[in-house]
Amino acid sequence: MTALSLPPLVTTQWLAARLGEPGLVILDGSWYLPTSGRDPRAEYRAGHIPGAVFFDLDASSDPATTLPHMMPTAEQFSRFAGSLGVGERSRVVVYDGSGTNISAARVWWMFRSFGHQAVTLLDGGIVRWRAERRPLESGEVIPAPARFTATLDGRRVRGRVEVQAALERGDTQVVDMRSVGRFHGTEPEPRPHLPSGHMPGAINLPFNELVHADGTALGAAALRVRLAAAGVRLDRPIIATCGSGTSACTLLHVLERLGHTGAVLYDGSWTEWASSGMPVVRDEGL
């Protein structure tokens, strides 16, 4: 491992031993579904890992579309990351408050997609950090701006037309990380204007099944068993999707841990698909 590389996942012990190190940037990437009733920035201000900067997922997304959490341009992300104190030689640790690192994985994936390799997730996020009674600080950290130059690797993203073509060909697995009820159409979507259900031919693997009950990551062997049980094959191409391109990144992170680096994200995910008049499958008899 080079000086600027990090493993995909680090422990709370690892981070606690490195708090305050030069070049280490900690980001609180908390974001919650619209129906959660939670305010991620308010929670961050009430208590966060010492030195952590708040990463606003909505503010980092493309402002030129009504779809949530679409990738910004490289120029936009360069300015945003730099404003958080992330430089080109920074080591970045991301966490969130969900207990499953749902939105932290999206932040990790964004940095990787824009060419920054030295980024990792904190196993268990701040939920585990708190459970271990590790130190917290309140208020908001305002970092000194840094220079960050982003270059988007477009191979890591797919659009609706490409996803539709892949489903019709049947040569690519489209793995939907939403809950079982939303996937089968038996529970409503958190965005009320959208129907629930799934794309024809998609596979369901809820994101919260990739972690232990305490929110820490499953080991490699257990992950392989879980993926196989859901029908996900590592020898075939994979497109990850969810509601708005957030929890889908938990699968991309898991696959990277397993050495499967070719999976991609459907950035528009279900919000784009279901609002575009595309076919929707509902399994209401389940």
N, C-alpha and C positions, 0 to 999 in steps of 0.2 A: 504494500500500500504506500502510495506517495504521501508527501507531507500535506497535500491539499485534498486527499481523498478521505472518505469516511465510509464505514459500512452502512447498509441501508437502515439499520436499527441500532440504537444504543440504549443502555440501561440508565436508570436514575442514579445509580452509583457512579457510573462513568461521568455523567454530567455534573453531579455534585462535586466531584474531584477536580473539575475544570472551570467552575464558575469564575468569571473575571479574567480568564486567559485572553491575552491579546489575539485579535483575529477571530474570536468565537462570537457568533451572533445567535442569540436565542429568539425565536419568533413564536408568539402565541397566535396560532392560526385558527382559533375557535370560530365556528359558524354553526348555526342551528336551523332546522327546518322552520318555515314560517309559522307553523302551528305549535311550536314548542313553548312559546311564551318566555323564552330566554333572551337576554341581551348580552351578547358576547363581549362587547367593549366594556359594559358596566361590570361584568364579572371579572374581566381582566383588571380593571382599575381597583376593584375590591381586594384582589390578591392574585399575584402572578409569581412565577419563578424569578428570583432576583436577576435584574438586568434584561429581562425579556421585553421585546418590542411587539406591539400589537400589529398583526398582519390582517388588514381588512379585506376579506375575500371579495366582497362586492366592489370595493373601491379599486381593486386590482384587475377587475374584469373589463371587457370591451364596453365602453360607454355608447357605442354607435349602434347597439342592437337592443331590442326589448327582451331577448332571451337572457336568462340568468347565467352568470359565471362563464361566459364565453371568453376564450383566450384574447388577451389584448395584443396589440402589435409589439414587436421587439422594442421599438422606441418607447412605447408607453411603459413596458415592464422595466426597461432600463431605468427610467426616471423613478418608478415606484420603488423598485428594490433599492436603488441608491438612497432614496429618502428614508429608508429603514436602517441605514447604516451598513448595508450589505455591499461589500466591495468584491472585486474580481478574485481576490485571494482569501475571502472570508470562509470560515467553516461555519455552516448553518445547521442549527438544531431546531426542529419544528415540533410543536406539541399542540394539543387542543384540550378542551374540557369535556368532550363527549364521553370519554371512557373507552372509546374504540378507535381513536385517531382518525375519525371519518374525514374531517376537513383538513387536518394536518397533512394527510396523504395527498390531497389536491395541491397544497402549497409545495410539498416535496416534488410532485410531478411537474409543476410549473417551472420550478428552478431547473430541474433536469431537462425539460423540454427547451428551455432557453439557454442551455449549454453549461450550466453550473453543476459540476459533479460533486463538489464537497458539501453535500446536504444529506441530512439523516433525520429519522423520526425518533422521538423519545418514547420508548416502550411503556405503554400504560398512560402516557400523557400526564397532565397535572393531577388527575384523579389518583394515580399511584403515588405521585410526589407528595400529595397531601396525606394519603394514607400512611406514608412512612414518616410523617411529621417533619418533613424537611422545610427549610426556611422559605418564607414568602415575603413579598413586599407589595405595598399598595401604591396607588397613583399611576401616572403614565410616564414611561421612559421616552424621552425625546432624544434620539441619537444624533451624532454629527453625520451629515450626509457623506456618502461615499460614491466613488465612481464605479458604476456597474454597466457593462456592455452586454446586452442580450442578443442572441442570434437564435431564432426559432428553427427547430428541426421539424419541418412540416410532415415528416414521415410518422410522427407520433400522434397525429390527429386525423380523424376522419369526419367527413360531412354526411348529411342525410342521404344524398344521392349515392355516395360510395357505400354506405351501410345497406341501403336498399338493394344495391347490386350484389353485395356480398351475400345477403340473405337469399336472394333469388338464385344465385349460383350454388349455394349450399357448401361452399368450400371454406367458409370461415365461421368460427363460433362467435356468436354475439351473446355475451354474458351480462345479464341484467342483475345489478346488485341491490335493487329495491326489495322491500319486504315481500313475503309470500302473498299476503293479501292484496297489495298493490299490483303485483305482477299478474295475479289471476283475476283481478277485477272484482274482488269481494270486499275490498276496503277502498275508501276514497283517496284521491291524491291530496297532498297538502296544499296544492294550488287549485282552488275550487273550479276554475274554468276548464280544467283538464279531466278527461275520462281516465279511469284506471284500466289496467289490462297490459298487454305486452305485444311486442313485434312478432309477426309470424316467424316461427323457427328459433326464437331466442331461448336461452337457457337461464334459469333462475338460480342465483347463489347470493342470498342476503349477506350484506357486508358484515353484520354482527356475528356471523358464524365463522369468521376468520380469527377470532380471538377467544381467549379463555373467559370464564365468568367474571374475572377481575379486570378484564380489559387488556391484559398483556397478550402479546402475540403468540399464536400457536407455533410449535416447532415445525421444522421442515417435514418430518415424517407425517405428523398429524395434518399438515396442510395438504400434502399429496393425497392423503386418504379422503379429506373433505372435498377436494377438487374432483377426484374420481367419482365420489358418491353423487355429486351434482351433474356428472356427465361431461366435465371439462377435461379435454385431452391436451396435454402439453406438446404433442407432436403436430398440432394443427394451429393455424393462425387464430388469434383472439382479438376481438374488439370488445372493450369494456364499456358499459353504459349504466345509467341510473336515472335519477330524476332530472338533475341539472349538471352532470359531469363532475360531481364531488365525490360521493361514496364509491363511484366506479374506480377511483384512483386507489382505493384500498386493495383492489385486485391487482392493479398494475404494480403496486409496491410489493405485494406478496410474490408475484411472479418474478420480480427482480431478485428477491431473496432466494428464489429457487433456481436462479440462473436462466430464466426464460425472459429474455430482454426484447423480444420482437412484438409484444402486445401493444395495442394502440387504444386511444380513447375516442369515443363518439362524443364530441364536445357538446353538441346541442342536446343529446340524450333524449329522454322521454318528453321533456317539455317541447322540444322542437318537433319530434315525431308526431306526438298526439295533437299538436296544434296546427299541423300542416295537412290534415286530411288523409294521413297515411293509414293503412290497414291496422286495426286494433283487434286483438284476440282476447276474449273474456271467457274464463272458465268458471262460470257462476254456479255450476253444479257441484263444485268441490266443497 
